[in-house]
Amino acid sequence: MEKQRRINVTQSSMPSFEEYVEEIRSLWETRWLTNMGAKHKELEEKLCKYLQVPHISLMVNGHMALEMALQAFNLSGEVITTPFTFASTTHAIVRNGLVPVFCDIRDDDYTIDVSKIESLISERTSAIVPVHVYGNMCDVEAIDRIAEKYNIKVVYDAAHTFGVTYKGKGAASFGDASMLSFHATKVFHTIEGGAVCFKDEDLEKPLYYLKNFGIQGPEVIKDVGANAKMSEFQAAMGLCNLRHIAEEIEKRRHVAEAYQENLDGLKGIVVWKEQAEVEANYAYFPIRVVPENFGCTRDDVFDRLAEIGVNTRKYFYPLTNAFDCYMDIGSPADTPVAYRVSKEILCLPIYADLDLEAVRRICNCIRECQRIG
Ligand SMILES: *Cc1c(COP(=O)(O)O)cnc(C)c1O
């Protein structure tokens, strides 16, 4: 095959250089570069509207947003979560002194299997941290019912759901709180960044203090805070990117549809599909390679695509309960569905400016894998 430019699994969208420069121009006059300035305030207001959430607190990144959210609820003991996620989810729980209890996932959309939650609840359980993985929504109604019955909190890792709605409601409006990530690789970004969206107004001050070292006044520090503030330059990038978000998602939709048309019906390949009543954001395009039906493995497909210059990601592999640092608190054997999915899943390249010719090339390569075996 002729030499072509490598295709990455993702590529950050950016506003024009001029648009960003115009957005940050005022910072040279105010000299207010961080610590909840004008850009920070404007972005919070605009995001509350766009995301349809009652309250939001911007953070330096998604990981710290999750750490701060868990800390703000004063949780203790055990937290039920899934291992089919990015390292951040489990780390945020453990770094808060909490013990993750791993629940298995569903075989179709890879979110937490709600039928398995109740058997994991003990008198030490204080919260559930489910993940809307790939922007697929968890069964939020069932999770709400369980949380109410046992009087425990629900904090979603909603890092993948920017712009997603379920039954017309913002994805980050469910549960007690949701964490969003605005990392450069996400659908909407502030270079690095994140947010906590929350229901109860009383959480506003604690989150504000926690992200600024726990400082409540010049001489008053009551909580063990951190530094998790979003800077004005990050917020400015967010203000620019928010202007283009509809087009960003629309372009991603075209890429996803091209994959679906090309791969649908291919034996042994399970193609990502939109969920019912969900307006998707096309953040990822995961496929599953089922070796018994396809004739070769996920790793074979990964290698073949790499040979023709296409970077894909084994996302999420390994499971977090297979990490060295979590050997003592869980094992992939406890979550057999997640374990199997982690060995079959492959995220294909998707970003707004990925051209459809590249999608065809990728799909042809996958078809060839099957023929060669
Ligand atoms: C990206 C991501 C995070 C962490 O967000 P950062 O902004 O990179 O800190 C957490 N959870 C999931 C599922 C993610 O994909």
The ligand as an SDF file (V2000), in Angstrom:
LIG
                    3D

 15 15  0  0  0  0  0  0  0  0999 V2000
  -10.9620   11.6980   30.1500 C   0  0  0  0  0  0  0  0  0  0  0  0
  -11.5760   10.8970   31.2370 C   0  0  0  0  0  0  0  0  0  0  0  0
  -11.3950   11.2050   32.6010 C   0  0  0  0  0  0  0  0  0  0  0  0
  -10.4200   12.2190   33.1040 C   0  0  0  0  0  0  0  0  0  0  0  0
  -10.5740   13.4770   32.5820 O   0  0  0  0  0  0  0  0  0  0  0  0
   -9.3250   14.4470   32.4550 P   0  0  0  0  0  0  0  0  0  0  0  0
   -9.9520   15.7350   32.0210 O   0  0  0  0  0  0  0  0  0  0  0  0
   -8.4020   13.8760   31.4230 O   0  0  0  0  0  0  0  0  0  0  0  0
   -8.6810   14.5600   33.7960 O   0  0  0  0  0  0  0  0  0  0  0  0
  -12.1050   10.4620   33.5340 C   0  0  0  0  0  0  0  0  0  0  0  0
  -12.9260    9.4640   33.1780 N   0  0  0  0  0  0  0  0  0  0  0  0
  -13.0940    9.1210   31.8950 C   0  0  0  0  0  0  0  0  0  0  0  0
  -14.0280    7.9950   31.5640 C   0  0  0  0  0  0  0  0  0  0  0  0
  -12.4050    9.7960   30.8870 C   0  0  0  0  0  0  0  0  0  0  0  0
  -12.5300    9.4030   29.6100 O   0  0  0  0  0  0  0  0  0  0  0  0
  1  2  1  0
  2  3  1  0
  2 14  2  0
  3  4  1  0
  3 10  2  0
  4  5  1  0
  5  6  1  0
  6  7  2  0
  6  8  1  0
  6  9  1  0
 10 11  1  0
 11 12  2  0
 12 13  1  0
 12 14  1  0
 14 15  1  0
M  END
$$$$
